[in-house]
Amino acid sequence: MEKYGFVYIWYDRKRNMYYIGSHWGLEHDGYICSSNRMRNAYRRRPDDFKRKIIEKTDERSLLLGLEEKWLQLAENKKERYYNLVFTTHNNYWWNEENSRLTVGQKISKSHKSNPNMGKWAKGKVLSEETKKKISISTSKAMKKYYKENPRTDETRKKISENTKRLHKEKKIGTYGTKHSQETLKKMSENNAMNNPIHRAKVKASKQGIKWLKNGETRKMAVPGTDKYEMLLQSGFEVM
């Protein structure tokens, strides 16, 4: 589907407050808003919020103007809105493509335009110690990111459905792949089940892993373990 622009308004029934904003994308792409204050409240109690689309446009250059119009109408009741400012005049940088890009996107764009990018690493072999450091660093960063930006149930459902579709269309996975005898031997030697600690974890999991949920955060734990009891005490509930 092609993206389009729309102005939306969120209503918080618990606090009887509103938030007006705009977005270029799709209505169901998981976007909430750009306000940390409003977004944090939504993540704590999503069931208290309801969104309504109040205007749409196919021209990106007109979107902020439409948002400005609705913000002006709400300005006389500022105390009832999460919005801190009621103008978009300082945000017209948003219409410039380079200004809208994140730091990562700008770096990626710069790399793609550089014909020599990546050649410095050609043929370079990383040591096992370096690989381990990269793995640990990446793992910590990803855990931190998803803790601060938990996926909604809707987003998880979309990811699951898309993955199943790609597998069915044989666009992902190992369809048609034939491993060499050397690779098969390495796979056998590196099998996680050769590790007694991993075997113990698998055995424990067969006792009956349970999913627990606290708001948008989900955790797995085995009943009767310290982790399971700790999650229950911290507000998690069995799904």
N, CA, C and O of each residue as an XYZ file, in Angstrom:
956
protein
N       0.834     -1.197      0.000
C       0.000      0.000      0.000
C       0.873      1.253      0.000
O       1.924      1.287      0.640
N       0.432      2.273     -0.717
C       1.169      3.531     -0.751
C       0.869      4.354      0.499
O      -0.249      4.348      1.015
N       1.892      5.059      0.969
C       1.723      5.885      2.161
C       0.905      7.142      1.837
O       0.828      7.571      0.686
N       0.312      7.705      2.854
C      -0.452      8.941      2.723
C      -0.352      9.689      4.048
O       0.188      9.163      5.022
N      -0.861     10.893      4.086
C      -0.787     11.692      5.293
C      -2.137     11.793      5.980
O      -3.182     11.790      5.329
N      -2.103     11.882      7.287
C      -3.361     12.062      8.019
C      -3.118     12.786      9.342
O      -2.063     12.657      9.962
N      -4.115     13.538      9.744
C      -4.120     14.217     11.044
C      -4.995     13.380     11.960
O      -6.078     12.954     11.560
N      -4.545     13.140     13.172
C      -5.283     12.284     14.100
C      -5.456     12.990     15.445
O      -4.774     13.970     15.744
N      -6.371     12.476     16.234
C      -6.542     12.978     17.601
C      -6.713     11.783     18.526
O      -7.556     10.917     18.293
N      -5.910     11.747     19.571
C      -6.008     10.707     20.597
C      -6.870     11.230     21.745
O      -6.814     12.412     22.084
N      -7.667     10.340     22.340
C      -8.449     10.708     23.518
C      -8.104      9.778     24.662
O      -8.188      8.559     24.518
N      -7.717     10.340     25.801
C      -7.395      9.592     27.016
C      -8.608      9.703     27.945
O      -8.827     10.738     28.575
N      -9.383      8.634     28.021
C     -10.628      8.686     28.797
C     -10.385      8.772     30.313
O     -11.221      9.298     31.048
N      -9.239      8.255     30.773
C      -8.964      8.298     32.211
C      -8.689      9.718     32.684
O      -9.192     10.140     33.726
N      -7.886     10.458     31.916
C      -7.531     11.824     32.288
C      -8.363     12.870     31.561
O      -8.237     14.068     31.815
N      -9.228     12.396     30.640
C     -10.074     13.299     29.851
C      -9.222     14.332     29.114
O      -9.496     15.532     29.140
N      -8.166     13.813     28.447
C      -7.253     14.678     27.704
C      -7.120     14.206     26.258
O      -7.466     13.074     25.919
N      -6.603     15.118     25.403
C      -6.480     14.835     23.978
C      -5.043     15.082     23.513
O      -4.234     15.694     24.211
N      -4.762     14.589     22.326
C      -3.495     14.899     21.669
C      -3.724     14.939     20.165
O      -4.302     14.010     19.601
N      -3.278     16.003     19.514
C      -3.415     16.155     18.068
C      -2.041     16.037     17.419
O      -1.067     16.616     17.899
N      -1.971     15.292     16.335
C      -0.710     15.131     15.628
C      -0.951     14.721     14.190
O      -2.098     14.563     13.769
N       0.118     14.546     13.436
C       0.003     14.110     12.045
C       1.050     13.057     11.764
O       2.045     12.948     12.481
N       0.824     12.280     10.716
C       1.744     11.189     10.376
C       1.669     10.895      8.891
O       0.588     10.887      8.303
N       2.824     10.653      8.286
C       2.881     10.222      6.891
C       3.215      8.732      6.897
O       4.331      8.345      7.242
N       2.265      7.916      6.524
C       2.461      6.468      6.559
C       1.147      5.768      6.320
O       0.429      6.088      5.373
N       0.825      4.806      7.177
C      -0.432      4.077      7.105
C      -1.107      4.135      8.471
O      -0.431      4.252      9.492
N      -2.412      4.054      8.495
C      -3.153      4.183      9.749
C      -2.842      3.064     10.731
O      -2.962      3.248     11.942
N      -2.442      1.904     10.217
C      -2.210      0.754     11.099
C      -0.756      0.295     11.061
O      -0.479     -0.901     11.152
N       0.170      1.238     10.926
C       1.593      0.864     10.879
C       2.267      0.886     12.251
O       3.486      0.747     12.346
N       1.477      1.059     13.309
C       2.013      1.012     14.666
C       2.469      2.346     15.225
O       2.892      2.419     16.379
N       2.390      3.410     14.423
C       2.824      4.730     14.902
C       1.849      5.247     15.962
O       0.633      5.124     15.816
N       2.398      5.822     17.021
C       1.553      6.371     18.089
C       1.542      7.892     18.003
O       0.523      8.493     17.664
N       2.676      8.512     18.309
C       2.779      9.962     18.221
C       4.235     10.357     18.482
O       5.064      9.496     18.777
N       4.553     11.647     18.377
C       5.923     12.109     18.588
C       6.132     12.679     19.988
O       7.246     13.068     20.338
N       5.080     12.732     20.782
C       5.174     13.288     22.131
C       5.563     12.207     23.127
O       4.847     11.217     23.281
N       6.696     12.389     23.805
C       7.117     11.409     24.815
C       6.101     11.313     25.941
O       5.815     10.223     26.437
N       5.564     12.439     26.338
C       4.600     12.489     27.436
C       3.360     11.668     27.110
O       2.919     10.853     27.920
N       2.796     11.884     25.922
C       1.594     11.174     25.508
C       1.888      9.697     25.238
O       1.101      8.825     25.606
N       3.029      9.420     24.592
C       3.374      8.039     24.230
C       3.634      7.187     25.472
O       3.245      6.020     25.516
N       4.284      7.758     26.471
C       4.550      7.010     27.704
C       3.255      6.654     28.431
O       3.116      5.556     28.970
N       2.309      7.597     28.439
C       1.018      7.332     29.066
C       0.290      6.221     28.316
O      -0.340      5.357     28.927
N       0.380      6.250     26.995
C      -0.282      5.221     26.176
C       0.309      3.842     26.453
O      -0.427      2.861     26.563
N       1.627      3.764     26.566
C       2.262      2.473     26.789
C       1.929      1.894     28.158
O       1.872      0.675     28.321
N       1.709      2.765     29.143
C       1.356      2.278     30.474
C      -0.065      1.741     30.532
O      -0.329      0.772     31.244
N      -1.004      2.367     29.777
C      -2.417      1.956     29.833
C      -3.086      2.178     28.473
O      -3.918      3.072     28.323
N      -2.717      1.362     27.489
C      -3.239      1.522     26.128
C      -4.756      1.398     26.023
O      -5.362      1.967     25.115
N      -5.369      0.663     26.939
C      -6.827      0.465     26.863
C      -7.610      1.750     27.150
O      -8.803      1.832     26.858
N      -6.934      2.751     27.722
C      -7.619      4.008     28.035
C      -7.615      4.983     26.857
O      -8.233      6.046     26.929
N      -6.920      4.625     25.775
C      -6.775      5.551     24.651
C      -7.535      5.090     23.413
O      -7.653      3.897     23.133
N      -8.044      6.076     22.688
C      -8.737      5.789     21.427
C      -8.351      6.875     20.414
O      -8.377      8.064     20.729
N      -7.997      6.453     19.200
C      -7.571      7.409     18.178
C      -8.622      7.561     17.080
O      -9.298      6.603     16.704
N      -8.740      8.795     16.574
C      -9.654      9.081     15.473
C      -8.907      9.860     14.391
O      -8.197     10.821     14.687
N      -9.071      9.437     13.135
C      -8.461     10.151     12.007
C      -9.406     11.280     11.606
O     -10.568     11.036     11.281
N      -8.906     12.516     11.629
C      -9.799     13.651     11.373
C      -9.591     14.303     10.006
O     -10.443     15.070      9.557
N      -8.460     14.009      9.331
C      -8.277     14.541      7.983
C      -7.134     13.791      7.292
O      -6.161     13.392      7.931
N      -7.275     13.609      5.970
C      -6.263     12.886      5.191
C      -5.819     13.723      3.995
O      -6.519     14.636      3.556
N      -4.619     13.380      3.474
C      -4.113     14.037      2.270
C      -3.120     13.119      1.568
O      -2.419     12.339      2.213
N      -3.066     13.218      0.249
C      -2.103     12.443     -0.537
C      -0.849     13.262     -0.852
O       0.103     12.754     -1.443
N      -0.861     14.553     -0.444
C       0.282     15.429     -0.705
C       1.025     15.712      0.602
O       0.490     16.331      1.522
N       2.237     15.253      0.656
C       3.019     15.384      1.884
C       3.244     16.848      2.265
O       3.278     17.186      3.448
N       3.397     17.701      1.276
C       3.682     19.110      1.546
C       2.515     19.820      2.231
O       2.698     20.897      2.799
N       1.313     19.227      2.185
C       0.142     19.872      2.786
C      -0.138     19.389      4.205
O      -0.942     19.984      4.923
N       0.532     18.303      4.608
C       0.174     17.657      5.870
C       0.342     18.548      7.088
O      -0.561     18.626      7.921
N       1.485     19.224      7.209
C       1.697     20.069      8.387
C       0.732     21.241      8.422
O       0.356     21.708      9.498
N       0.332     21.716      7.257
C      -0.651     22.801      7.204
C      -1.992     22.356      7.760
O      -2.671     23.116      8.449
N      -2.371     21.116      7.455
C      -3.627     20.574      7.984
C      -3.545     20.392      9.499
O      -4.501     20.673     10.221
N      -2.385     19.916      9.972
C      -2.208     19.754     11.414
C      -2.273     21.114     12.112
O      -2.875     21.247     13.178
N      -1.650     22.114     11.501
C      -1.662     23.468     12.061
C      -3.090     23.963     12.257
O      -3.412     24.565     13.282
N      -3.944     23.705     11.268
C      -5.340     24.148     11.333
C      -6.050     23.557     12.553
O      -6.750     24.269     13.273
N      -5.869     22.256     12.782
C      -6.539     21.608     13.914
C      -5.929     22.017     15.256
O      -6.636     22.097     16.261
N      -4.631     22.272     15.273
C      -3.989     22.733     16.507
C      -4.493     24.111     16.904
O      -4.692     24.383     18.088
N      -4.702     24.981     15.922
C      -5.214     26.320     16.194
C      -6.612     26.253     16.804
O      -6.953     27.047     17.680
N      -7.418     25.300     16.335
C      -8.778     25.152     16.874
C      -8.754     24.682     18.329
O      -9.676     24.967     19.094
N      -7.701     23.964     18.705
C      -7.617     23.420     20.060
C      -6.878     24.331     21.030
O      -6.873     24.072     22.233
N      -6.258     25.383     20.534
C      -5.378     26.206     21.351
C      -6.083     26.859     22.542
O      -5.449     27.091     23.572
N      -7.362     27.155     22.428
C      -8.064     27.833     23.524
C      -8.401     26.882     24.680
O      -8.961     27.308     25.690
N      -8.057     25.589     24.532
C      -8.280     24.631     25.609
C      -6.990     23.842     25.875
O      -7.004     22.615     25.970
N      -5.894     24.566     25.991
C      -4.574     23.940     26.122
C      -4.486     22.958     27.280
O      -3.814     21.933     27.170
N      -5.155     23.257     28.388
C      -5.038     22.426     29.584
C      -5.592     21.012     29.375
O      -5.320     20.113     30.171
N      -6.362     20.819     28.312
C      -6.958     19.509     28.061
C      -6.190     18.702     27.021
O      -6.659     17.658     26.569
N      -5.009     19.188     26.643
C      -4.227     18.517     25.606
C      -2.830     18.142     26.095
O      -2.225     18.855     26.896
N      -2.336     17.023     25.605
C      -0.963     16.612     25.867
C       0.011     17.481     25.067
O       1.184     17.583     25.428
N      -0.457     18.097     24.001
C       0.403     18.949     23.176
C       1.007     20.071     24.006
O       0.308     20.703     24.799
N       2.296     20.323     23.832
C       2.966     21.414     24.535
C       2.991     22.688     23.690
O       3.023     23.795     24.227
N       2.975     22.523     22.368
C       2.910     23.664     21.457
C       1.755     23.441     20.486
O       1.400     22.305     20.173
N       1.180     24.537     20.018
C       0.012     24.441     19.144
C       0.294     25.094     17.793
O      -0.544     25.804     17.236
N       1.494     24.833     17.286
C       1.868     25.316     15.967
C       2.878     24.358     15.358
O       3.591     23.660     16.079
N       2.940     24.322     14.049
C       3.917     23.494     13.342
C       4.911     24.357     12.578
O       5.683     23.847     11.765
N       4.896     25.665     12.836
C       5.740     26.593     12.079
C       7.222     26.262     12.207
O       8.002     26.530     11.293
N       7.614     25.678     13.343
C       9.023     25.361     13.545
C       9.389     23.988     13.003
O      10.527     23.542     13.145
N       8.417     23.313     12.379
C       8.655     21.946     11.935
C       8.645     21.768     10.431
O       8.502     20.640      9.959
N       8.790     22.836      9.656
C       8.727     22.678      8.213
C       9.980     22.021      7.638
O      10.027     21.716      6.447
N      11.005     21.798      8.487
C      12.148     20.980      8.088
C      11.680     19.596      7.693
O      12.339     18.907      6.914
N      10.524     19.183      8.241
C       9.969     17.845      8.022
C       9.684     17.595      6.547
O       9.665     16.448      6.101
N       9.462     18.674      5.782
C       9.173     18.516      4.357
C      10.427     18.253      3.529
O      10.339     17.840      2.373
N      11.605     18.496      4.130
C      12.851     18.250      3.421
C      13.312     16.824      3.708
O      13.444     16.430      4.867
N      13.557     16.051      2.647
C      13.887     14.633      2.822
C      15.099     14.418      3.710
O      15.047     13.593      4.622
N      16.199     15.143      3.469
C      17.415     14.945      4.259
C      17.204     15.281      5.727
O      17.824     14.670      6.597
N      16.341     16.240      6.010
C      16.076     16.624      7.395
C      15.253     15.565      8.113
O      15.348     15.419      9.332
N      14.439     14.821      7.351
C      13.586     13.810      7.967
C      14.343     12.528      8.286
O      13.888     11.718      9.094
N      15.501     12.343      7.651
C      16.246     11.109      7.857
C      16.857     11.043      9.252
O      17.291     12.056      9.802
N      16.885      9.830      9.819
C      17.555      9.626     11.091
C      19.065      9.624     10.837
O      19.509      9.604      9.689
N      19.845      9.645     11.916
C      21.297      9.607     11.774
C      21.711      8.337     11.037
O      22.570      8.369     10.156
N      21.088      7.216     11.410
C      21.409      5.946     10.769
C      21.091      5.948      9.289
O      21.859      5.422      8.483
N      19.951      6.544      8.922
C      19.560      6.608      7.513
C      20.513      7.497      6.712
O      20.825      7.203      5.558
N      20.973      8.587      7.334
C      21.921      9.468      6.653
C      23.251      8.749      6.411
O      23.857      8.877      5.347
N      23.694      7.984      7.429
C      24.945      7.231      7.284
C      24.798      6.194      6.178
O      25.691      6.027      5.347
N      23.654      5.497      6.174
C      23.405      4.482      5.153
C      23.405      5.095      3.756
O      23.979      4.533      2.824
N      22.754      6.263      3.618
C      22.694      6.937      2.322
C      24.088      7.351      1.862
O      24.421      7.245      0.682
N      24.903      7.827      2.817
C      26.269      8.236      2.502
C      27.115      7.042      2.061
O      27.908      7.142      1.124
N      26.935      5.903      2.754
C      27.696      4.701      2.426
C      27.346      4.182      1.030
O      28.225      3.772      0.272
N      26.066      4.204      0.706
C      25.626      3.692     -0.591
C      26.176      4.522     -1.747
O      26.394      4.007     -2.844
N      26.400      5.813     -1.492
C      26.901      6.691     -2.552
C      28.427      6.655     -2.676
O      28.998      7.250     -3.591
N      29.079      5.951     -1.746
C      30.543      5.870     -1.754
C      30.985      4.539     -2.372
O      30.817      3.497     -1.739
N      31.540      4.543     -3.576
C      31.922      3.290     -4.251
C      33.023      2.519     -3.534
O      33.181      1.320     -3.765
N      33.786      3.180     -2.669
C      34.885      2.521     -1.968
C      34.492      2.003     -0.591
O      35.301      1.388      0.103
N      33.228      2.259     -0.195
C      32.799      1.848      1.136
C      32.812      0.324      1.268
O      32.275     -0.389      0.421
N      33.419     -0.150      2.318
C      33.450     -1.581      2.597
C      34.692     -2.289      2.083
O      35.000     -3.400      2.515
N      35.409     -1.650      1.161
C      36.583     -2.307      0.580
C      37.701     -2.489      1.603
O      38.523     -3.399      1.490
N      37.717     -1.594      2.620
C      38.767     -1.685      3.640
C      38.655     -2.984      4.431
O      39.647     -3.468      4.975
N      37.439     -3.556      4.497
C      37.226     -4.765      5.297
C      37.310     -6.040      4.465
O      37.206     -7.140      5.007
N      37.496     -5.902      3.160
C      37.516     -7.072      2.285
C      38.690     -7.981      2.641
O      39.844     -7.553      2.668
N      38.371     -9.233      2.910
C      39.409    -10.209      3.232
C      39.865    -10.186      4.677
O      40.695    -11.001      5.080
N      39.329     -9.255      5.463
C      39.736     -9.148      6.872
C      39.009    -10.197      7.703
O      37.794    -10.348      7.573
N      39.721    -10.916      8.543
C      39.140    -11.962      9.380
C      39.115    -11.495     10.836
O      40.146    -11.130     11.401
N      37.932    -11.512     11.428
C      37.794    -11.083     12.821
C      38.189    -12.216     13.758
O      37.909    -13.384     13.488
N      38.840    -11.865     14.853
C      39.209    -12.870     15.843
C      37.965    -13.305     16.601
O      36.955    -12.601     16.608
N      38.042    -14.474     17.243
C      36.899    -14.980     18.016
C      36.559    -14.029     19.159
O      35.391    -13.857     19.507
N      37.589    -13.413     19.739
C      37.367    -12.461     20.841
C      36.578    -11.250     20.355
O      35.653    -10.791     21.026
N      36.958    -10.727     19.157
C      36.253     -9.575     18.586
C      34.802     -9.935     18.255
O      33.887     -9.157     18.525
N      34.601    -11.120     17.667
C      33.242    -11.578     17.338
C      32.380    -11.651     18.589
O      31.211    -11.265     18.575
N      32.970    -12.153     19.674
C      32.227    -12.288     20.928
C      31.843    -10.928     21.486
O      30.726    -10.744     21.969
N      32.776     -9.964     21.420
C      32.502     -8.611     21.901
C      31.371     -7.966     21.102
O      30.484     -7.329     21.670
N      31.411     -8.139     19.770
C      30.365     -7.579     18.908
C      29.011     -8.204     19.241
O      27.995     -7.511     19.311
N      29.012     -9.528     19.447
C      27.780    -10.244     19.755
C      27.161     -9.760     21.072
O      25.959     -9.506     21.150
N      28.000     -9.640     22.097
C      27.518     -9.199     23.413
C      26.996     -7.766     23.346
O      25.939     -7.456     23.896
N      27.745     -6.895     22.667
C      27.357     -5.494     22.543
C      26.027     -5.350     21.800
O      25.158     -4.581     22.211
N      25.876     -6.098     20.700
C      24.642     -6.045     19.913
C      23.461     -6.565     20.721
O      22.375     -5.986     20.688
N      23.676     -7.658     21.444
C      22.620     -8.258     22.255
C      22.124     -7.278     23.317
O      20.919     -7.133     23.519
N      23.060     -6.605     23.997
C      22.687     -5.644     25.039
C      21.908     -4.468     24.445
O      20.919     -4.014     25.021
N      22.364     -3.980     23.284
C      21.705     -2.840     22.641
C      20.282     -3.191     22.220
O      19.365     -2.388     22.393
N      20.093     -4.397     21.663
C      18.767     -4.817     21.211
C      17.814     -5.013     22.391
O      16.643     -4.642     22.320
N      18.332     -5.603     23.485
C      17.496     -5.804     24.672
C      17.042     -4.467     25.249
O      15.888     -4.311     25.650
N      17.970     -3.496     25.285
C      17.647     -2.168     25.796
C      16.610     -1.489     24.917
O      15.672     -0.864     25.411
N      16.793     -1.621     23.585
C      15.869     -0.973     22.642
C      14.451     -1.513     22.804
O      13.501     -0.736     22.896
N      14.300     -2.847     22.841
C      12.959     -3.422     22.911
C      12.334     -3.255     24.297
O      11.113     -3.312     24.439
N      13.174     -3.048     25.320
C      12.631     -2.769     26.643
C      12.026     -1.372     26.668
O      10.981     -1.147     27.278
N      12.706     -0.423     25.986
C      12.216      0.958     25.929
C      11.143      1.151     24.865
O      10.340      2.080     24.950
N      11.127      0.269     23.856
C      10.150      0.385     22.771
C       9.459     -0.962     22.544
O       9.664     -1.594     21.507
N       8.644     -1.404     23.504
C       7.996     -2.721     23.369
C       7.061     -2.778     22.170
O       6.374     -1.805     21.860
N       7.040     -3.911     21.506
C       6.148     -4.090     20.372
C       4.719     -4.300     20.846
O       4.477     -4.982     21.842
N       3.789     -3.716     20.133
C       2.381     -3.896     20.468
C       1.934     -5.263     19.977
O       2.611     -5.877     19.153
N       0.783     -5.753     20.483
C       0.243     -7.034     20.038
C      -0.036     -6.998     18.538
O       0.145     -7.996     17.840
N      -0.478     -5.839     18.050
C      -0.779     -5.694     16.625
C       0.486     -5.843     15.782
O       0.467     -6.495     14.738
N       1.599     -5.230     16.243
C       2.862     -5.321     15.516
C       3.379     -6.750     15.504
O       3.847     -7.229     14.471
N       3.302     -7.447     16.656
C       3.759     -8.835     16.723
C       2.950     -9.726     15.799
O       3.488    -10.638     15.172
N       1.653     -9.457     15.718
C       0.782    -10.255     14.841
C       1.153    -10.051     13.376
O       1.178    -11.003     12.596
N       1.445     -8.785     13.003
C       1.837     -8.485     11.626
C       3.148     -9.173     11.260
O       3.284     -9.725     10.168
N       4.125     -9.137     12.192
C       5.422     -9.773     11.955
C       5.240    -11.274     11.759
O       5.833    -11.869     10.860
N       4.404    -11.885     12.619
C       4.161    -13.321     12.532
C       3.516    -13.698     11.204
O       3.931    -14.656     10.551
N       2.493    -12.932     10.809
C       1.787    -13.233      9.556
C       2.705    -13.051      8.349
O       2.655    -13.835      7.401
N       3.547    -12.008      8.386
C       4.453    -11.754      7.271
C       5.528    -12.837      7.170
O       5.894    -13.248      6.069
N       6.035    -13.300      8.320
C       7.043    -14.355      8.326
C       6.476    -15.657      7.765
O       7.139    -16.345      6.990
N       5.245    -15.991      8.162
C       4.600    -17.206      7.658
C       4.397    -17.124      6.143
O       4.570    -18.107      5.423
N       4.026    -15.925      5.680
C       3.807    -15.741      4.244
C       5.110    -15.918      3.465
O       5.128    -16.577      2.426
N       6.204    -15.327      3.968
C       7.496    -15.424      3.293
C       8.015    -16.860      3.270
O       8.623    -17.292      2.291
N       7.767    -17.602      4.367
C       8.160    -19.009      4.389
C       7.361    -19.799      3.356
O       7.899    -20.655      2.653
N       6.070    -19.494      3.281
C       5.198    -20.204      2.346
C       5.603    -19.925      0.902
O       5.522    -20.804      0.044
N       6.038    -18.692      0.642
C       6.477    -18.309     -0.702
C       7.934    -18.690     -0.959
O       8.476    -18.426     -2.032
N       8.559    -19.315      0.040
C       9.952    -19.769     -0.044
C      10.926    -18.629     -0.328
O      11.915    -18.797     -1.041
N      10.621    -17.458      0.252
C      11.498    -16.300      0.094
C      12.493    -16.188      1.249
O      13.483    -15.464      1.154
N      12.224    -16.911      2.342
C      13.166    -16.969      3.456
C      13.298    -18.425      3.879
O      12.487    -19.263      3.484
N      14.296    -18.726      4.666
C      14.514    -20.107      5.075
C      15.659    -20.716      4.284
O      16.420    -20.001      3.632
N      15.781    -22.038      4.341
C      16.903    -22.726      3.698
C      16.433    -23.657      2.581
O      17.023    -24.712      2.351
N      15.366    -23.256      1.893
C      14.837    -24.093      0.821
C      15.884    -24.296     -0.280
O      16.443    -23.331     -0.801
N      16.136    -25.547     -0.622
C      17.063    -25.856     -1.708
C      18.527    -25.781     -1.329
O      19.393    -26.027     -2.168
N      18.824    -25.443     -0.069
C      20.220    -25.324      0.358
C      20.837    -26.706      0.604
O      20.235    -27.553      1.263
N      22.025    -26.920      0.075
C      22.742    -28.175      0.289
C      24.073    -27.865      0.971
O      24.927    -27.177      0.413
N      24.231    -28.390      2.193
C      25.453    -28.136      2.950
C      26.534    -29.157      2.587
O      26.241    -30.314      2.283
N      27.775    -28.706      2.624
C      28.903    -29.602      2.388
C      29.096    -30.492      3.612
O      28.574    -30.197      4.688
N      29.846    -31.583      3.445
C      30.115    -32.486      4.565
C      30.864    -31.766      5.684
O      30.652    -32.042      6.865
N      31.735    -30.848      5.301
C      32.488    -30.077      6.289
C      31.555    -29.201      7.125
O      31.700    -29.103      8.343
N      30.581    -28.555      6.436
C      29.618    -27.704      7.137
C      28.734    -28.535      8.054
O      28.460    -28.138      9.186
N      28.285    -29.696      7.563
C      27.443    -30.581      8.375
C      28.174    -31.024      9.636
O      27.577    -31.136     10.707
N      29.491    -31.277      9.493
C      30.289    -31.699     10.648
C      30.386    -30.572     11.673
O      30.274    -30.804     12.877
N      30.597    -29.334     11.175
C      30.682    -28.179     12.078
C      29.353    -27.950     12.791
O      29.326    -27.633     13.980
N      28.256    -28.110     12.062
C      26.927    -27.925     12.651
C      26.688    -28.943     13.759
O      26.115    -28.628     14.801
N      27.139    -30.169     13.512
C      26.981    -31.229     14.513
C      27.818    -30.937     15.757
O      27.356    -31.116     16.885
N      29.052    -30.485     15.538
C      29.954    -30.204     16.662
C      29.486    -29.010     17.482
O      29.685    -28.953     18.695
N      28.852    -28.043     16.787
C      28.414    -26.823     17.467
C      26.965    -26.882     17.937
O      26.412    -25.881     18.392
N      26.360    -28.043     17.827
C      24.969    -28.203     18.258
C      24.831    -27.829     19.731
O      25.582    -28.314     20.577
N      23.878    -26.974     20.023
C      23.696    -26.490     21.399
C      23.422    -27.620     22.376
O      23.731    -27.510     23.563
N      22.839    -28.713     21.878
C      22.499    -29.817     22.774
C      23.744    -30.549     23.283
O      23.646    -31.396     24.172
N      24.898    -30.228     22.728
C      26.145    -30.801     23.240
C      26.556    -30.124     24.540
O      27.401    -30.634     25.275
N      25.952    -28.970     24.818
C      26.271    -28.212     26.030
C      25.374    -28.672     27.177
O      24.154    -28.538     27.079
N      25.936    -29.208     28.259
C      25.121    -29.708     29.379
C      24.249    -28.623     30.016
O      23.153    -28.914     30.496
N      24.731    -27.371     30.024
C      23.945    -26.282     30.596
C      22.693    -26.055     29.763
O      21.602    -25.867     30.299
N      22.867    -26.075     28.427
C      21.713    -25.885     27.535
C      20.732    -27.054     27.672
O      19.518    -26.849     27.676
N      21.256    -28.274     27.783
C      20.381    -29.444     27.945
C      19.549    -29.323     29.208
O      18.375    -29.690     29.235
N      20.183    -28.797     30.261
C      19.468    -28.631     31.533
C      18.336    -27.607     31.387
O      17.256    -27.775     31.954
N      18.604    -26.540     30.613
C      17.579    -25.518     30.387
C      16.403    -26.087     29.596
O      15.244    -25.803     29.897
N      16.716    -26.891     28.587
C      15.664    -27.518     27.777
C      14.828    -28.456     28.648
O      13.602    -28.485     28.548
N      15.506    -29.217     29.498
C      14.800    -30.141     30.379
C      13.866    -29.390     31.320
O      12.733    -29.804     31.565
N      14.381    -28.258     31.846
C      13.559    -27.458     32.766
C      12.356    -26.867     32.041
O      11.271    -26.744     32.608
N      12.568    -26.503     30.775
C      11.474    -25.878     30.020
C      10.317    -26.845     29.798
O       9.164    -26.433     29.670
N      10.643    -28.146     29.753
C       9.598    -29.137     29.525
C       8.692    -29.286     30.739
O       7.663    -29.959     30.675
N       9.075    -28.662     31.837
C       8.219    -28.691     33.027
C       6.995    -27.806     32.824
O       6.035    -27.872     33.593
N       7.036    -26.975     31.777
C       5.877    -26.141     31.469
C       6.161    -24.656     31.552
O       5.869    -24.019     32.565
N       6.731    -24.096     30.486
C       6.977    -22.650     30.444
C       5.651    -21.909     30.355
O       4.736    -22.343     29.655
N       5.552    -20.811     31.051
C       4.354    -19.973     31.016
C       4.724    -18.574     30.515
O       5.792    -18.048     30.828
N       3.819    -17.988     29.735
C       3.984    -16.591     29.310
C       3.309    -15.700     30.338
O       2.185    -15.971     30.761
N       3.995    -14.634     30.740
C       3.435    -13.664     31.669
C       3.469    -12.290     31.019
O       4.355    -11.993     30.218
N       2.500    -11.457     31.371
C       2.398    -10.153     30.716
C       2.155     -9.055     31.738
O       1.401     -9.221     32.697
N       2.823     -7.915     31.501
C       2.619     -6.721     32.327
C       2.527     -5.552     31.358
O       3.549     -5.045     30.897
N       1.316     -5.126     31.048
C       1.125     -4.100     30.029
C       1.492     -4.660     28.670
O       0.926     -5.666     28.241
N       2.448     -4.013     27.976
C       2.884     -4.479     26.659
C       4.113     -5.386     26.752
O       4.605     -5.872     25.733
N       4.609     -5.614     27.970
C       5.819     -6.423     28.146
C       5.471     -7.875     28.438
O       4.636     -8.161     29.296
N       6.120     -8.797     27.715
C       5.887    -10.222     27.927
C       7.193    -10.900     28.358
O       8.278    -10.546     27.896
N       7.059    -11.883     29.253
C       8.220    -12.636     29.729
C       7.846    -14.122     29.801
O       6.678    -14.478     29.960
N       8.884    -14.991     29.679
C       8.694    -16.424     29.840
C       9.358    -16.879     31.129
O      10.434    -16.399     31.486
N       8.706    -17.815     31.830
C       9.306    -18.368     33.042
C       8.646    -19.701     33.369
O       7.509    -19.959     32.974
N       9.379    -20.545     34.099
C       8.857    -21.846     34.506
C       8.244    -21.720     35.895
O       8.905    -21.227     36.809
N       6.992    -22.154     36.079
C       6.354    -22.081     37.395
C       7.200    -22.757     38.467
O       7.756    -23.836     38.263
N       7.281    -22.093     39.610
C       8.041    -22.647     40.719
C       9.459    -22.143     40.817
O      10.126    -22.353     41.830
N       9.937    -21.469     39.759
C      11.310    -20.952     39.784
C      11.334    -19.563     40.416
O      10.295    -18.916     40.546
N      12.517    -19.113     40.804
C      12.667    -17.790     41.397
C      12.235    -16.698     40.418
O      11.606    -15.716     40.811
N      12.579    -16.878     39.133
C      12.210    -15.889     38.116
C      10.695    -15.769     38.004
O      10.162    -14.664     37.899
N      10.005    -16.904     38.027
C       8.539    -16.916     37.918
C       7.904    -16.160     39.084
O       7.009    -15.339     38.884
N       8.372    -16.441     40.305
C       7.823    -15.784     41.492
C       8.134    -14.292     41.486
O       7.303    -13.476     41.887
N       9.334    -13.940     41.029
C       9.740    -12.536     40.978
C       8.859    -11.756     40.004
O       8.469    -10.624     40.290
N       8.544    -12.359     38.852
C       7.688    -11.691     37.865
C       6.279    -11.477     38.406
O       5.680    -10.423     38.194
N       5.749    -12.486     39.110
C       4.415    -12.348     39.698
C       4.389    -11.221     40.727
O       3.433    -10.448     40.789
N       5.451    -11.135     41.536
C       5.518    -10.108     42.566
C       5.684     -8.715     41.991
O       5.310     -7.728     42.626
N       6.255     -8.627     40.768
C       6.478     -7.316     40.149
C       5.315     -6.858     39.262
O       5.431     -5.862     38.548
N       4.195     -7.586     39.311
C       3.005     -7.134     38.584
C       2.662     -7.910     37.331
O       1.672     -7.591     36.673
N       3.450     -8.923     36.974
C       3.146     -9.712     35.780
C       2.008    -10.685     36.068
O       1.857    -11.158     37.195
N       1.218    -10.978     35.057
C       0.111    -11.923     35.176
C       0.248    -13.003     34.124
O       0.731    -12.746     33.021
N      -0.182    -14.229     34.466
C      -0.104    -15.348     33.514
C      -1.082    -15.105     32.373
O      -2.248    -14.782     32.596
N      -0.586    -15.268     31.134
C      -1.438    -15.039     29.959
C      -2.342    -16.256     29.721
O      -3.135    -16.262     28.780
